Amino acid sequence: MKILTQNCNGFSRNGKKRFEIIAETIRTKNYDAVLLQEVFFCNHQKTFENIPKSSFEDSPQFRSSYEKGFLFLKGGLVTLTKKEPTSLKFYKYDSQGNFFNLQNLFLGKGFLETIVEDLVILNTHTLCTQNYEEILYKPLREQIDQLLEHVRHRKNQGRTVLLGGDFNFSKNSGLYRWLKEELEDLTENIKDLKHVPYSQGDFIFATTLVDTPSNHNSFYVTHGLRYPSDHLGICGQVDFSKGRLHKP
């Protein structure tokens, strides 16, 4: 299974044009699941929902999962899957950050759960630390606590869990180590990304221990001399049929 997580930088200029560039690259890579963050508007979501199977087919490649809010998509989260979801729900984090932040004020941070057969896909965008040390920033710490509580709940049900998104902390953070106690990082072998001027906090985790090596690679596209987002997309690959679940 080939997975992509991509923060689309939705409030920046020329959103439609940039989203079309990202969508075209997704079309050519044949992902099984795509986890998108900062997709705020329905017309932006349709750019991804309508990705065709090929240049010769009009039928859509993906099923699009999201929840509508009053003005924006909840959490700015959209998940694309090849198969039809059997369940969908957005969970808003109980703890939110500074409401002077535009995203916190209008969207609210949370995670989107999409269930496809026995696979639970969690797509999240957690708080920016705003220059705090991540594990000392109480709202972010409480968000990760809530997320991990849900992960444990699904694991105790015997479900396979796939978790990805923009976590807004680095691999050196204590919060990253918390996640690693419960899940395997499919993107662990990706080195520091030198294509952006800061350290990204984008990861893909799963409950499965893989018996065969996974493919790990960064995903990015250029348009002229500019990237279509301030985040590079991150790709992970896992064969769930050859892995085994962590025991609850």
Residue pairs with C-beta under 8 A, 6 or more apart in sequence:
1 32
1 33
1 237
1 238
1 239
1 240
2 29
2 30
2 31
2 32
2 33
2 215
2 235
2 236
2 237
3 31
3 32
3 33
3 34
3 35
3 162
3 164
3 186
3 204
3 235
3 236
3 237
3 238
4 26
4 29
4 31
4 33
4 34
4 35
4 219
4 233
4 234
4 235
5 34
5 35
5 36
5 37
5 123
5 164
5 165
5 166
5 202
5 203
5 204
5 233
5 234
6 22
6 26
6 34
6 35
6 36
6 37
6 219
6 229
6 231
6 233
6 234
7 36
7 37
7 38
7 125
7 166
7 202
7 229
7 230
7 231
8 15
8 18
8 19
8 22
8 36
8 37
8 38
8 39
8 44
8 228
8 229
8 231
9 18
9 38
9 229
9 230
9 231
10 38
10 39
10 40
10 41
10 44
10 76
11 38
11 40
11 102
11 103
12 18
12 230
15 41
15 44
16 43
16 44
16 47
18 223
18 228
18 229
19 39
19 44
19 47
19 48
19 228
20 47
21 221
21 223
21 228
22 48
22 221
22 228
22 229
22 233
23 47
23 48
23 51
25 219
25 221
26 34
26 48
26 51
26 80
27 51
27 52
27 54
27 61
29 219
29 235
31 80
31 235
32 81
32 82
33 79
33 80
33 81
33 82
33 121
33 162
34 48
34 62
34 79
34 80
35 77
35 79
35 121
35 123
35 164
35 165
35 204
36 48
36 77
36 78
36 79
36 80
36 123
37 76
37 77
37 123
37 125
37 165
37 166
38 76
38 125
38 166
39 45
39 48
39 66
39 73
39 76
39 77
39 78
40 72
40 73
40 76
40 107
41 72
41 73
42 68
42 73
45 64
45 66
45 73
45 78
48 62
48 64
48 78
48 80
49 60
49 62
49 64
49 80
50 60
51 60
51 61
51 62
51 80
52 58
52 59
52 60
52 61
53 59
53 60
53 61
61 82
62 80
62 81
62 82
63 80
63 81
63 82
63 83
63 84
63 85
64 78
64 79
64 80
65 78
65 79
65 80
65 81
65 85
65 88
65 112
65 114
66 73
66 74
66 77
66 78
66 79
66 112
67 73
67 74
67 88
67 89
67 90
67 112
68 74
69 107
71 106
72 106
72 107
74 90
74 92
74 107
74 108
74 110
74 112
75 90
75 92
75 107
75 108
75 109
75 110
75 111
75 112
75 124
75 125
76 103
76 107
76 125
77 90
77 110
77 111
77 112
77 123
77 124
77 125
77 165
78 112
78 123
79 112
79 114
79 121
79 123
81 114
81 116
81 121
83 116
83 117
84 116
85 114
85 115
85 116
86 115
86 116
86 117
87 113
87 114
87 115
88 112
88 113
88 114
88 115
89 112
89 113
90 110
90 111
90 112
90 113
91 110
91 111
91 112
91 113
91 146
91 150
92 108
92 109
92 110
93 108
93 109
93 110
93 111
93 126
93 142
93 143
93 146
93 147
94 142
94 146
95 138
95 139
95 142
95 143
95 146
96 104
96 108
96 109
96 127
96 139
97 104
97 109
97 127
97 128
97 130
97 139
97 140
98 104
98 130
99 105
101 128
103 109
104 127
109 124
109 125
109 126
109 127
109 143
110 124
111 122
111 123
111 124
111 147
111 150
111 165
112 122
112 123
112 124
113 120
113 121
113 122
113 150
114 120
114 121
114 123
115 121
118 159
118 160
119 159
119 160
119 161
119 162
119 240
120 154
120 159
120 160
120 161
120 162
121 162
121 163
121 164
122 147
122 150
122 151
122 161
122 162
122 163
122 164
122 165
123 164
123 165
124 147
124 163
124 164
124 165
124 166
124 167
125 165
125 166
125 168
126 140
126 143
126 144
126 147
126 165
126 166
126 167
126 168
126 169
127 137
127 139
127 140
127 143
127 168
128 168
129 137
129 140
129 168
129 169
130 137
132 140
134 140
134 141
134 168
134 169
134 170
134 173
134 174
134 175
135 141
135 173
135 174
135 175
140 168
140 169
140 175
141 175
144 167
144 175
144 178
144 179
147 163
148 178
148 179
148 182
151 161
151 163
151 182
151 183
151 207
152 182
152 248
154 161
155 161
155 182
155 207
155 245
155 246
155 248
156 248
158 245
158 248
159 207
160 206
160 207
160 208
160 240
160 245
161 183
161 205
161 206
161 207
162 204
162 205
162 206
162 207
162 238
163 179
163 183
163 204
163 205
163 206
164 202
164 203
164 204
164 205
164 234
164 236
165 202
165 203
166 200
166 201
166 202
166 231
167 175
167 176
167 179
167 201
167 202
167 203
168 201
169 175
169 176
169 201
170 176
170 199
170 201
171 188
176 203
179 185
179 203
179 205
182 207
182 246
183 205
183 206
183 207
183 246
184 205
184 206
184 207
184 208
184 209
184 210
185 203
185 204
185 205
186 204
186 205
186 206
186 214
186 216
186 236
186 237
186 238
187 202
187 203
187 204
187 216
187 234
187 235
187 236
188 216
189 216
190 216
190 217
190 218
190 234
192 199
193 199
193 200
193 218
193 232
195 218
195 220
195 227
195 232
196 227
196 230
196 231
196 232
200 231
200 232
200 234
202 231
202 232
202 234
203 234
204 234
204 235
204 236
206 236
206 238
206 240
206 243
207 245
207 246
208 238
208 240
208 243
208 244
208 245
208 246
209 243
209 244
209 246
210 238
210 239
210 242
210 243
211 239
211 242
211 243
211 244
212 239
212 242
214 236
214 237
214 238
214 239
215 235
215 236
215 237
216 235
216 236
216 237
217 235
218 232
218 233
218 234
218 235
219 232
219 233
219 234
219 235
220 227
220 232
220 233
221 227
221 228
